[in-house]
Amino acid sequence: MMKEFIRVMKAASDPTRVKILKMLEKKSMCVCEIQEGLGTAQSTASKHLKILEDAGLVTSKKDGLWVNYSLADGGHSPYAANLLGSVRHWLNEDPEIQAATGKAVRLDRYEILGKR
């Protein structure tokens, strides 16, 4: 129990991962959309997503060539469920979060990859 709690808290203790959680509140996203929204390298975005997924905060689903990330339902961890429920109400007025979520809703994987 303690290990699970610590894993969830550590995952949520990084500002970049908090931004990812808030972005995923708006819509499911692929790694390329998340990396574009954060302005980071693909490997950095993937590393953060792995930590969030291991903590039960994010899930991934393969869809053809894409892997789509979304917020988990928290069903596997009461700590993840409580944190996700609270995060929905936290930081919405924070300028960094507003910038990240505002950008997230406009991101399009096909435009990012130059396929349109």
CNS distance restraints for C-alpha pairs under 8 A (distance, minus, plus):
assign (resid   1 and name CA) (resid   5 and name CA) 6.29 0.50 0.50
assign (resid   2 and name CA) (resid   6 and name CA) 6.16 0.50 0.50
assign (resid   3 and name CA) (resid   7 and name CA) 6.09 0.50 0.50
assign (resid   4 and name CA) (resid   8 and name CA) 6.34 0.50 0.50
assign (resid   4 and name CA) (resid  55 and name CA) 7.37 0.50 0.50
assign (resid   4 and name CA) (resid  77 and name CA) 7.79 0.50 0.50
assign (resid   4 and name CA) (resid  79 and name CA) 7.71 0.50 0.50
assign (resid   5 and name CA) (resid   9 and name CA) 6.22 0.50 0.50
assign (resid   5 and name CA) (resid  79 and name CA) 6.04 0.50 0.50
assign (resid   6 and name CA) (resid  10 and name CA) 5.90 0.50 0.50
assign (resid   7 and name CA) (resid  11 and name CA) 6.10 0.50 0.50
assign (resid   7 and name CA) (resid  54 and name CA) 7.96 0.50 0.50
assign (resid   7 and name CA) (resid  55 and name CA) 5.55 0.50 0.50
assign (resid   8 and name CA) (resid  12 and name CA) 6.32 0.50 0.50
assign (resid   8 and name CA) (resid  52 and name CA) 7.88 0.50 0.50
assign (resid   8 and name CA) (resid  55 and name CA) 4.93 0.50 0.50
assign (resid   8 and name CA) (resid  56 and name CA) 7.37 0.50 0.50
assign (resid   8 and name CA) (resid  57 and name CA) 7.53 0.50 0.50
assign (resid   8 and name CA) (resid  79 and name CA) 6.71 0.50 0.50
assign (resid   8 and name CA) (resid  80 and name CA) 6.14 0.50 0.50
assign (resid   9 and name CA) (resid  13 and name CA) 6.09 0.50 0.50
assign (resid  10 and name CA) (resid  14 and name CA) 7.40 0.50 0.50
assign (resid  11 and name CA) (resid  17 and name CA) 6.98 0.50 0.50
assign (resid  11 and name CA) (resid  51 and name CA) 6.03 0.50 0.50
assign (resid  11 and name CA) (resid  52 and name CA) 5.67 0.50 0.50
assign (resid  11 and name CA) (resid  55 and name CA) 6.49 0.50 0.50
assign (resid  12 and name CA) (resid  17 and name CA) 6.28 0.50 0.50
assign (resid  12 and name CA) (resid  18 and name CA) 5.97 0.50 0.50
assign (resid  12 and name CA) (resid  52 and name CA) 7.76 0.50 0.50
assign (resid  13 and name CA) (resid  17 and name CA) 7.61 0.50 0.50
assign (resid  13 and name CA) (resid  18 and name CA) 7.47 0.50 0.50
assign (resid  14 and name CA) (resid  18 and name CA) 6.32 0.50 0.50
assign (resid  15 and name CA) (resid  19 and name CA) 6.28 0.50 0.50
assign (resid  16 and name CA) (resid  20 and name CA) 6.33 0.50 0.50
assign (resid  16 and name CA) (resid  38 and name CA) 7.73 0.50 0.50
assign (resid  16 and name CA) (resid  48 and name CA) 7.70 0.50 0.50
assign (resid  17 and name CA) (resid  21 and name CA) 6.26 0.50 0.50
assign (resid  17 and name CA) (resid  48 and name CA) 6.13 0.50 0.50
assign (resid  17 and name CA) (resid  49 and name CA) 7.67 0.50 0.50
assign (resid  17 and name CA) (resid  52 and name CA) 7.27 0.50 0.50
assign (resid  18 and name CA) (resid  22 and name CA) 6.26 0.50 0.50
assign (resid  19 and name CA) (resid  23 and name CA) 6.04 0.50 0.50
assign (resid  19 and name CA) (resid  97 and name CA) 6.05 0.50 0.50
assign (resid  19 and name CA) (resid 100 and name CA) 6.55 0.50 0.50
assign (resid  19 and name CA) (resid 101 and name CA) 7.77 0.50 0.50
assign (resid  20 and name CA) (resid  24 and name CA) 6.09 0.50 0.50
assign (resid  20 and name CA) (resid  34 and name CA) 7.15 0.50 0.50
assign (resid  21 and name CA) (resid  25 and name CA) 6.41 0.50 0.50
assign (resid  21 and name CA) (resid  57 and name CA) 8.00 0.50 0.50
assign (resid  21 and name CA) (resid  58 and name CA) 7.86 0.50 0.50
assign (resid  21 and name CA) (resid  71 and name CA) 6.93 0.50 0.50
assign (resid  22 and name CA) (resid  26 and name CA) 7.17 0.50 0.50
assign (resid  22 and name CA) (resid  87 and name CA) 7.66 0.50 0.50
assign (resid  22 and name CA) (resid  88 and name CA) 7.43 0.50 0.50
assign (resid  22 and name CA) (resid  97 and name CA) 7.03 0.50 0.50
assign (resid  22 and name CA) (resid 100 and name CA) 7.96 0.50 0.50
assign (resid  22 and name CA) (resid 101 and name CA) 6.50 0.50 0.50
assign (resid  23 and name CA) (resid  27 and name CA) 7.01 0.50 0.50
assign (resid  23 and name CA) (resid 100 and name CA) 6.53 0.50 0.50
assign (resid  23 and name CA) (resid 101 and name CA) 4.89 0.50 0.50
assign (resid  23 and name CA) (resid 104 and name CA) 5.82 0.50 0.50
assign (resid  23 and name CA) (resid 105 and name CA) 7.98 0.50 0.50
assign (resid  24 and name CA) (resid  28 and name CA) 5.62 0.50 0.50
assign (resid  24 and name CA) (resid  29 and name CA) 6.80 0.50 0.50
assign (resid  24 and name CA) (resid  69 and name CA) 7.52 0.50 0.50
assign (resid  24 and name CA) (resid  70 and name CA) 5.60 0.50 0.50
assign (resid  24 and name CA) (resid  71 and name CA) 6.02 0.50 0.50
assign (resid  25 and name CA) (resid  70 and name CA) 7.75 0.50 0.50
assign (resid  25 and name CA) (resid  71 and name CA) 6.80 0.50 0.50
assign (resid  25 and name CA) (resid  88 and name CA) 7.44 0.50 0.50
assign (resid  26 and name CA) (resid 101 and name CA) 6.99 0.50 0.50
assign (resid  26 and name CA) (resid 104 and name CA) 7.31 0.50 0.50
assign (resid  26 and name CA) (resid 105 and name CA) 6.51 0.50 0.50
assign (resid  27 and name CA) (resid  70 and name CA) 7.12 0.50 0.50
assign (resid  27 and name CA) (resid 104 and name CA) 7.93 0.50 0.50
assign (resid  27 and name CA) (resid 105 and name CA) 7.16 0.50 0.50
assign (resid  28 and name CA) (resid  68 and name CA) 6.09 0.50 0.50
assign (resid  28 and name CA) (resid  69 and name CA) 5.41 0.50 0.50
assign (resid  28 and name CA) (resid  70 and name CA) 4.65 0.50 0.50
assign (resid  28 and name CA) (resid  71 and name CA) 7.76 0.50 0.50
assign (resid  29 and name CA) (resid  33 and name CA) 5.97 0.50 0.50
assign (resid  29 and name CA) (resid  34 and name CA) 6.51 0.50 0.50
assign (resid  29 and name CA) (resid  68 and name CA) 5.33 0.50 0.50
assign (resid  29 and name CA) (resid  69 and name CA) 5.29 0.50 0.50
assign (resid  29 and name CA) (resid  70 and name CA) 6.74 0.50 0.50
assign (resid  30 and name CA) (resid  34 and name CA) 6.40 0.50 0.50
assign (resid  30 and name CA) (resid  66 and name CA) 6.69 0.50 0.50
assign (resid  30 and name CA) (resid  67 and name CA) 5.76 0.50 0.50
assign (resid  30 and name CA) (resid  68 and name CA) 4.68 0.50 0.50
assign (resid  30 and name CA) (resid  69 and name CA) 5.93 0.50 0.50
assign (resid  30 and name CA) (resid 109 and name CA) 7.38 0.50 0.50
assign (resid  31 and name CA) (resid  35 and name CA) 5.99 0.50 0.50
assign (resid  31 and name CA) (resid  42 and name CA) 6.84 0.50 0.50
assign (resid  31 and name CA) (resid  45 and name CA) 6.64 0.50 0.50
assign (resid  31 and name CA) (resid  46 and name CA) 6.65 0.50 0.50
assign (resid  31 and name CA) (resid  67 and name CA) 7.48 0.50 0.50
assign (resid  31 and name CA) (resid  68 and name CA) 7.59 0.50 0.50
assign (resid  31 and name CA) (resid  69 and name CA) 7.70 0.50 0.50
assign (resid  32 and name CA) (resid  36 and name CA) 6.07 0.50 0.50
assign (resid  32 and name CA) (resid  42 and name CA) 6.75 0.50 0.50
assign (resid  32 and name CA) (resid 109 and name CA) 6.59 0.50 0.50
assign (resid  32 and name CA) (resid 112 and name CA) 7.35 0.50 0.50
assign (resid  33 and name CA) (resid  37 and name CA) 6.03 0.50 0.50
assign (resid  33 and name CA) (resid 104 and name CA) 7.52 0.50 0.50
assign (resid  33 and name CA) (resid 107 and name CA) 6.07 0.50 0.50
assign (resid  33 and name CA) (resid 108 and name CA) 6.73 0.50 0.50
assign (resid  33 and name CA) (resid 109 and name CA) 5.79 0.50 0.50
assign (resid  33 and name CA) (resid 112 and name CA) 7.35 0.50 0.50
assign (resid  34 and name CA) (resid  38 and name CA) 6.13 0.50 0.50
assign (resid  34 and name CA) (resid  45 and name CA) 6.70 0.50 0.50
assign (resid  34 and name CA) (resid 104 and name CA) 7.60 0.50 0.50
assign (resid  35 and name CA) (resid  39 and name CA) 5.66 0.50 0.50
assign (resid  35 and name CA) (resid  40 and name CA) 5.15 0.50 0.50
assign (resid  35 and name CA) (resid  41 and name CA) 6.14 0.50 0.50
assign (resid  35 and name CA) (resid  42 and name CA) 5.66 0.50 0.50
assign (resid  35 and name CA) (resid  44 and name CA) 7.87 0.50 0.50
assign (resid  35 and name CA) (resid  45 and name CA) 5.49 0.50 0.50
assign (resid  36 and name CA) (resid  40 and name CA) 6.80 0.50 0.50
assign (resid  36 and name CA) (resid 107 and name CA) 7.83 0.50 0.50
assign (resid  36 and name CA) (resid 112 and name CA) 7.75 0.50 0.50
assign (resid  37 and name CA) (resid 100 and name CA) 6.25 0.50 0.50
assign (resid  37 and name CA) (resid 103 and name CA) 6.08 0.50 0.50
assign (resid  37 and name CA) (resid 104 and name CA) 5.80 0.50 0.50
assign (resid  37 and name CA) (resid 107 and name CA) 7.28 0.50 0.50
assign (resid  38 and name CA) (resid 100 and name CA) 6.91 0.50 0.50
assign (resid  40 and name CA) (resid  44 and name CA) 6.33 0.50 0.50
assign (resid  40 and name CA) (resid  45 and name CA) 6.59 0.50 0.50
assign (resid  41 and name CA) (resid  45 and name CA) 6.41 0.50 0.50
assign (resid  42 and name CA) (resid  46 and name CA) 6.08 0.50 0.50
assign (resid  43 and name CA) (resid  47 and name CA) 6.10 0.50 0.50
assign (resid  44 and name CA) (resid  48 and name CA) 6.37 0.50 0.50
assign (resid  45 and name CA) (resid  49 and name CA) 6.18 0.50 0.50
assign (resid  46 and name CA) (resid  50 and name CA) 6.13 0.50 0.50
assign (resid  47 and name CA) (resid  51 and name CA) 6.47 0.50 0.50
assign (resid  48 and name CA) (resid  52 and name CA) 6.29 0.50 0.50
assign (resid  49 and name CA) (resid  53 and name CA) 5.96 0.50 0.50
assign (resid  49 and name CA) (resid  58 and name CA) 7.35 0.50 0.50
assign (resid  50 and name CA) (resid  54 and name CA) 5.99 0.50 0.50
assign (resid  51 and name CA) (resid  55 and name CA) 6.27 0.50 0.50
assign (resid  52 and name CA) (resid  56 and name CA) 6.46 0.50 0.50
assign (resid  52 and name CA) (resid  57 and name CA) 5.32 0.50 0.50
assign (resid  52 and name CA) (resid  58 and name CA) 5.55 0.50 0.50
assign (resid  53 and name CA) (resid  57 and name CA) 5.68 0.50 0.50
assign (resid  53 and name CA) (resid  58 and name CA) 4.59 0.50 0.50
assign (resid  53 and name CA) (resid  59 and name CA) 5.74 0.50 0.50
assign (resid  53 and name CA) (resid  60 and name CA) 7.71 0.50 0.50
assign (resid  55 and name CA) (resid  80 and name CA) 7.19 0.50 0.50
assign (resid  56 and name CA) (resid  72 and name CA) 6.46 0.50 0.50
assign (resid  56 and name CA) (resid  74 and name CA) 6.57 0.50 0.50
assign (resid  56 and name CA) (resid  76 and name CA) 6.88 0.50 0.50
assign (resid  56 and name CA) (resid  77 and name CA) 6.74 0.50 0.50
assign (resid  56 and name CA) (resid  80 and name CA) 6.01 0.50 0.50
assign (resid  57 and name CA) (resid  71 and name CA) 6.04 0.50 0.50
assign (resid  57 and name CA) (resid  72 and name CA) 5.14 0.50 0.50
assign (resid  57 and name CA) (resid  73 and name CA) 7.80 0.50 0.50
assign (resid  57 and name CA) (resid  74 and name CA) 6.68 0.50 0.50
assign (resid  57 and name CA) (resid  80 and name CA) 5.67 0.50 0.50
assign (resid  57 and name CA) (resid  81 and name CA) 7.82 0.50 0.50
assign (resid  57 and name CA) (resid  84 and name CA) 7.04 0.50 0.50
assign (resid  58 and name CA) (resid  69 and name CA) 6.64 0.50 0.50
assign (resid  58 and name CA) (resid  70 and name CA) 5.63 0.50 0.50
assign (resid  58 and name CA) (resid  71 and name CA) 4.47 0.50 0.50
assign (resid  58 and name CA) (resid  72 and name CA) 4.60 0.50 0.50
assign (resid  59 and name CA) (resid  69 and name CA) 5.66 0.50 0.50
assign (resid  59 and name CA) (resid  70 and name CA) 5.52 0.50 0.50
assign (resid  59 and name CA) (resid  71 and name CA) 6.11 0.50 0.50
assign (resid  59 and name CA) (resid  72 and name CA) 5.27 0.50 0.50
assign (resid  60 and name CA) (resid  67 and name CA) 6.28 0.50 0.50
assign (resid  60 and name CA) (resid  68 and name CA) 5.47 0.50 0.50
assign (resid  60 and name CA) (resid  69 and name CA) 4.47 0.50 0.50
assign (resid  60 and name CA) (resid  70 and name CA) 6.49 0.50 0.50
assign (resid  61 and name CA) (resid  67 and name CA) 5.50 0.50 0.50
assign (resid  61 and name CA) (resid  68 and name CA) 5.26 0.50 0.50
assign (resid  61 and name CA) (resid  69 and name CA) 6.57 0.50 0.50
assign (resid  62 and name CA) (resid  66 and name CA) 5.83 0.50 0.50
assign (resid  62 and name CA) (resid  67 and name CA) 4.35 0.50 0.50
assign (resid  62 and name CA) (resid  68 and name CA) 6.27 0.50 0.50
assign (resid  63 and name CA) (resid  67 and name CA) 5.91 0.50 0.50
assign (resid  63 and name CA) (resid  68 and name CA) 7.03 0.50 0.50
assign (resid  73 and name CA) (resid  81 and name CA) 6.63 0.50 0.50
assign (resid  74 and name CA) (resid  78 and name CA) 6.55 0.50 0.50
assign (resid  74 and name CA) (resid  79 and name CA) 7.78 0.50 0.50
assign (resid  74 and name CA) (resid  80 and name CA) 5.18 0.50 0.50
assign (resid  74 and name CA) (resid  81 and name CA) 3.87 0.50 0.50
assign (resid  74 and name CA) (resid  82 and name CA) 7.67 0.50 0.50
assign (resid  74 and name CA) (resid  84 and name CA) 7.29 0.50 0.50
assign (resid  75 and name CA) (resid  81 and name CA) 6.68 0.50 0.50
assign (resid  76 and name CA) (resid  80 and name CA) 7.87 0.50 0.50
assign (resid  77 and name CA) (resid  81 and name CA) 6.17 0.50 0.50
assign (resid  78 and name CA) (resid  82 and name CA) 6.09 0.50 0.50
assign (resid  79 and name CA) (resid  83 and name CA) 6.09 0.50 0.50
assign (resid  80 and name CA) (resid  84 and name CA) 5.97 0.50 0.50
assign (resid  81 and name CA) (resid  85 and name CA) 6.12 0.50 0.50
assign (resid  82 and name CA) (resid  86 and name CA) 6.22 0.50 0.50
assign (resid  83 and name CA) (resid  87 and name CA) 5.98 0.50 0.50
assign (resid  84 and name CA) (resid  88 and name CA) 6.45 0.50 0.50
assign (resid  85 and name CA) (resid  89 and name CA) 7.54 0.50 0.50
assign (resid  86 and name CA) (resid  90 and name CA) 6.43 0.50 0.50
assign (resid  87 and name CA) (resid  91 and name CA) 7.49 0.50 0.50
assign (resid  88 and name CA) (resid  92 and name CA) 7.97 0.50 0.50
assign (resid  91 and name CA) (resid  97 and name CA) 6.76 0.50 0.50
assign (resid  92 and name CA) (resid  97 and name CA) 6.52 0.50 0.50
assign (resid  92 and name CA) (resid  98 and name CA) 6.59 0.50 0.50
assign (resid  93 and name CA) (resid  97 and name CA) 7.40 0.50 0.50
assign (resid  93 and name CA) (resid  98 and name CA) 6.69 0.50 0.50
assign (resid  94 and name CA) (resid  98 and name CA) 6.09 0.50 0.50
assign (resid  95 and name CA) (resid  99 and name CA) 6.10 0.50 0.50
assign (resid  96 and name CA) (resid 100 and name CA) 6.22 0.50 0.50
assign (resid  97 and name CA) (resid 101 and name CA) 6.00 0.50 0.50
assign (resid  98 and name CA) (resid 102 and name CA) 5.75 0.50 0.50
assign (resid  99 and name CA) (resid 103 and name CA) 6.11 0.50 0.50
assign (resid 100 and name CA) (resid 104 and name CA) 6.05 0.50 0.50
assign (resid 101 and name CA) (resid 105 and name CA) 6.48 0.50 0.50
assign (resid 102 and name CA) (resid 106 and name CA) 7.11 0.50 0.50
assign (resid 103 and name CA) (resid 107 and name CA) 6.44 0.50 0.50
assign (resid 107 and name CA) (resid 111 and name CA) 7.91 0.50 0.50
assign (resid 107 and name CA) (resid 112 and name CA) 7.66 0.50 0.50
assign (resid 108 and name CA) (resid 112 and name CA) 6.25 0.50 0.50
assign (resid 109 and name CA) (resid 113 and name CA) 6.15 0.50 0.50
assign (resid 110 and name CA) (resid 114 and name CA) 5.98 0.50 0.50
assign (resid 110 and name CA) (resid 115 and name CA) 4.95 0.50 0.50
assign (resid 110 and name CA) (resid 116 and name CA) 5.90 0.50 0.50
assign (resid 111 and name CA) (resid 115 and name CA) 5.98 0.50 0.50
assign (resid 111 and name CA) (resid 116 and name CA) 5.67 0.50 0.50
